């Protein structure tokens, strides 16, 4: 998963290359990037999310403290 600015550019530390691949079939999974998983600095800012998936389905996503 990649977090982007509104113009589609990856935010530093949140690029697709910074996010390890996720394997498996799980109901609850935290997404992390090489720099961690704290998104507090992005709270209240508009962003775009990019999902790169292969043979997968995405049912939901949520952000929580």
Beta strands, then each sheet from edge to edge (+ up, - down):
strand 1: 2-4
strand 2: 48-50
sheet 1: 1+ 2-
end
